[in-house]
Amino acid sequence: MRLITYRTAPDAPWQAGFELEGRIIAASAVYLYGEQAPTVKTLLEAGQAALEKVLAHAHQLFEASEQEFASVDEVELGAPIPDPDKIICVGLNYADHAEESQLAIPQVPVLFPKYRNSLTGPFSQIILPGFSTEIDYEAELAVIIGQTCKDVSEAEALQYVAGYTIMNDVSARDWQMRTSQWMPGKAIDTFGPMGPGIVPASEIQNPQQLRVWTRINGETVQNGTTEQMIFSVARCIAFISTFMTLVPGDIISTGTPAGVGFARKPPIYLKAGDLVEVEIERVGTIRNPVVSREY
C-alpha cells in the first residue's frame, strides 16, 4: 500500500489517500484522529502509532468493503508530500557515479538542497527552462522522515523513517557547475518529479536491497542497486541529524547510480518529446514527459 496525494479533477483540491493495487481510498474516510481532512504530512505528524492505526484501518476497508473504489487511473497524482519542511539531497553517493563524474569518493555525505518549487507529480511534465541545454536525469530512492529526529545513531536511524518513494533529481549540468555550490542547477521548477506514493517502511525491511532503473524512451540508461551506496540510508540520516533536526515529512534523496547523461560519450541530455521513467524495486515507477517551456 502507498500513501498518496491526489486530486479528482484539475480544479479539485489536493487530498491525501491510500492506494492498493490501483484502488484508492481517501484518507478522510479512514482518518480516526480529528475531523479535519488530513494531508500526508499531517498524517505523519500525528505520530507513528496513529499512522499505523490509520494504515491498518485502510487495509481493512480495502479487504472488507464491497464499495466501488476510485481507480488510480481516474485521478491525478501529485508529489506525495508537496509541502515538506526540508528536501535534502545526497550527491555522489554511489561509487560508480563518482567515478563516472571523475570526482573523488567522498569521505562524508555531500549534501545540497532542493525546494518545494522543484516538486512535481509522478506523471507530470518536466519543463525544460530556456536557459540550459544540458538537462540530465538522476534516479534516486527518497526517504520520508516520520518522527522528529536529532542526534540519532546509525543503529537507530531507520526507526525514524515513515517510508520510501522515488525522486528524479533532474539537473541542469551547465548551471550546476557554474559555481562551487550545485543549487542553481538543482532547484529549478519541476526538477523533482516524485512518487508515485510513499511505501511504508514496514513493507521495506532493508532499503539497501532495492534495484534502481532509469529508462529514456524505453531504453535503459541506469541500472543499479541501493546496495552500492557509499553512505547507507541509516548513515545519511544519522549524519544529517547531527547538525539538523529532522521533522515528519522531511525528504532525503539518497543519490543516484552510474549511467547519468552527462557522463556518457557522447552525452545524452533530455529534450522535448522524451519520456523519462524511473523505477525502484518494490517502490514503483514514475513516468514524466519532457516539454519545452512556453513563453
C-alpha positions in Angstrom: 0.0 0.0 0.0 1.1 3.6 -0.7 0.3 6.9 0.9 -0.6 9.3 -2.0 -1.6 12.9 -2.7 -4.1 13.2 -5.5 -7.0 15.2 -6.9 -10.0 14.1 -8.9 -10.1 17.0 -11.3 -7.8 19.9 -12.3 -9.9 22.3 -10.3 -10.4 20.0 -7.3 -8.3 20.3 -4.1 -5.4 18.0 -3.5 -6.0 15.4 -0.8 -4.3 12.5 0.9 -5.2 8.9 0.2 -4.2 5.3 0.2 -3.6 3.3 -2.9 -3.5 -0.5 -3.1 -3.4 -2.4 -6.3 -4.7 0.5 -8.3 -7.6 1.3 -5.9 -7.8 4.5 -3.9 -9.4 5.4 -0.5 -9.5 9.0 0.6 -7.6 9.5 3.8 -10.6 11.4 5.2 -12.6 8.2 5.0 -10.3 6.4 7.4 -8.9 9.2 9.5 -9.5 8.5 13.1 -7.9 11.4 14.9 -10.0 14.5 14.1 -12.5 16.0 11.8 -10.1 17.9 9.5 -9.2 16.2 6.3 -5.6 15.3 6.6 -2.6 15.7 4.2 0.1 13.1 4.0 2.3 15.4 6.1 -0.3 15.8 8.9 -0.8 12.0 8.9 2.9 11.7 9.6 2.8 14.5 12.2 0.2 12.6 14.2 2.8 10.1 15.2 3.9 6.6 14.3 1.2 4.8 16.4 -1.5 6.9 14.8 -0.2 6.3 11.3 -0.1 2.5 11.9 -3.7 2.5 13.1 -4.8 4.5 10.0 -2.9 2.2 7.7 -4.4 -0.9 9.4 -7.9 0.7 9.0 -7.3 1.4 5.3 -6.2 -2.2 4.8 -9.4 -3.4 6.5 -11.5 -1.2 4.2 -9.7 -2.5 1.1 -10.2 -6.1 2.1 -13.7 -6.0 3.5 -15.6 -3.2 1.7 -17.9 -4.0 -1.2 -17.9 -0.4 -2.3 -16.6 0.7 -5.7 -13.2 2.3 -5.1 -11.8 5.1 -7.2 -9.1 3.9 -9.7 -5.6 5.4 -9.7 -6.1 5.8 -13.5 -9.0 8.2 -12.8 -7.2 10.7 -10.7 -4.1 12.9 -10.9 -1.3 12.0 -8.6 0.9 14.8 -7.1 4.1 14.7 -5.2 3.3 12.6 -2.1 4.4 15.4 0.2 4.1 18.7 -1.7 4.9 20.8 1.4 8.0 19.4 3.1 9.9 21.4 5.6 13.2 20.3 4.0 14.4 18.5 0.9 18.0 17.3 1.4 19.8 15.6 -1.4 22.9 13.4 -1.2 25.4 13.8 -4.0 28.0 11.3 -5.2 26.6 8.6 -3.0 27.4 5.7 -5.4 31.0 4.9 -6.1 30.4 4.2 -9.8 28.6 7.6 -10.2 31.5 9.4 -8.5 33.9 7.6 -10.8 32.0 8.4 -14.0 31.8 12.1 -12.7 35.6 12.0 -12.4 35.3 13.0 -8.7 36.9 11.6 -5.6 34.9 9.2 -3.4 33.5 11.5 -0.6 34.6 10.8 3.0 31.3 12.3 4.4 27.9 12.7 2.7 27.8 15.6 0.2 24.6 17.5 0.7 22.6 20.1 -1.2 19.0 21.4 -1.1 16.1 21.3 -3.4 12.9 23.2 -2.6 9.2 22.9 -3.0 9.1 24.6 -6.3 11.0 21.7 -7.8 8.5 19.1 -6.7 6.1 17.7 -9.3 3.9 14.6 -9.6 5.0 11.2 -10.7 3.4 11.6 -14.1 3.6 15.3 -14.5 5.7 17.2 -17.1 9.4 18.1 -16.7 9.5 21.6 -18.1 12.8 22.5 -19.8 14.0 26.0 -18.9 15.1 28.2 -21.8 18.5 29.0 -20.1 20.0 25.5 -20.2 20.6 22.8 -22.8 22.2 20.2 -20.5 19.3 18.7 -18.7 20.1 15.4 -17.0 18.3 12.7 -15.1 19.1 11.0 -11.7 17.1 8.1 -10.4 17.1 8.2 -6.6 15.5 6.5 -3.6 13.9 9.1 -1.4 13.4 8.6 2.3 10.5 10.2 4.2 11.1 11.1 7.8 8.3 10.1 10.1 9.4 11.3 13.6 11.3 14.3 14.9 14.9 13.2 14.7 18.0 14.7 16.3 21.4 13.2 17.2 20.3 9.7 16.3 22.8 6.9 15.9 23.2 4.9 12.7 21.8 1.8 14.5 18.5 3.5 15.4 18.2 5.8 12.4 15.7 3.6 10.4 13.3 3.8 13.3 12.6 7.4 12.2 11.7 6.5 8.6 8.0 6.7 7.7 8.5 5.2 4.2 10.2 5.4 0.8 9.4 6.9 -2.5 11.1 7.8 -5.8 12.7 11.1 -6.8 14.2 12.0 -10.2 16.9 14.6 -9.3 16.7 16.4 -12.6 19.7 18.6 -13.1 20.9 21.4 -15.4 24.5 20.4 -15.6 25.8 23.7 -17.1 24.2 25.7 -14.3 25.1 23.1 -11.6 28.8 23.5 -12.4 28.8 27.3 -12.8 29.7 27.7 -9.1 31.1 25.6 -6.3 27.5 25.2 -5.0 25.2 23.0 -7.0 21.9 24.6 -6.2 21.5 26.7 -9.4 21.3 23.5 -11.5 19.2 21.5 -9.0 16.5 23.8 -7.6 14.7 24.6 -10.9 10.9 24.4 -11.2 9.6 20.8 -11.9 13.1 19.3 -11.5 12.0 17.0 -8.7 9.4 14.5 -10.0 8.4 12.4 -7.1 6.1 9.4 -6.3 4.1 7.5 -7.2 3.4 7.3 -3.4 5.1 6.5 -0.1 5.6 2.8 0.6 5.5 2.4 4.4 8.8 1.5 6.0 7.2 -1.7 7.4 6.9 -3.0 3.9 10.6 -2.5 3.0 12.7 -4.1 5.7 16.1 -3.3 4.1 16.4 -0.2 1.9 19.8 -1.3 0.8 18.5 -4.1 -1.3 16.5 -2.3 -4.0 17.2 -2.2 -7.7 17.0 1.2 -9.5 16.4 1.8 -13.2 16.0 4.8 -15.5 14.6 4.5 -19.0 14.6 7.2 -21.6 12.0 6.5 -24.4 12.1 2.8 -23.3 15.9 2.4 -23.3 17.5 1.5 -20.0 20.2 4.1 -19.1 20.6 3.4 -15.4 20.6 0.0 -13.8 21.9 -0.1 -10.2 21.1 -1.2 -6.7 20.9 0.7 -3.4 23.4 -1.8 -2.1 26.0 0.2 -4.0 25.5 3.3 -1.8 28.7 4.7 -0.2 26.6 6.0 2.7 23.6 3.9 3.6 20.2 5.4 4.3 20.8 4.9 8.0 24.2 6.6 7.8 22.8 9.6 5.9 20.0 10.1 8.5 22.5 9.8 11.4 24.9 12.3 9.8 22.3 14.9 8.9 20.6 14.6 12.3 24.0 15.5 13.9 23.6 19.1 12.9 19.9 19.5 11.9 16.6 18.5 13.5 14.6 16.4 11.0 10.8 16.5 11.3 7.9 14.5 9.9 7.6 14.9 6.1 11.3 15.8 5.5 12.7 14.2 2.4 16.2 12.8 2.0 17.0 11.9 -1.6 19.9 9.4 -1.4 21.8 9.8 -4.6 22.0 8.1 -8.0 23.9 5.2 -9.5 26.0 5.4 -12.7 24.6 6.0 -16.1 23.7 9.7 -16.0 23.6 11.5 -19.3 26.5 14.0 -18.9 29.0 11.1 -18.3 28.1 9.3 -21.5 30.1 9.6 -24.7 28.6 11.4 -26.4 26.5 12.9 -23.6 22.7 12.4 -23.5 20.6 15.3 -22.4 16.8 15.4 -22.1 14.9 17.1 -24.9 11.3 18.0 -25.6 9.3 14.8 -26.5 11.4 12.5 -24.3 9.7 10.2 -21.8 11.7 9.6 -18.6 10.8 6.6 -16.4 12.4 5.9 -13.0 11.6 2.6 -11.4 12.7 1.3 -8.0 12.0 -2.3 -6.9 9.0 -2.5 -4.5 8.5 1.2 -4.6 7.0 1.8 -8.0 7.6 3.7 -11.2 7.3 7.4 -12.1 6.9 8.4 -15.7 7.4 12.0 -16.8 7.2 13.6 -20.3 9.7 16.3 -21.1 8.3 19.5 -22.7 9.7 22.9 -23.6 8.7 25.9 -21.5 6.0 28.0 -23.1 6.8 31.7 -23.1 
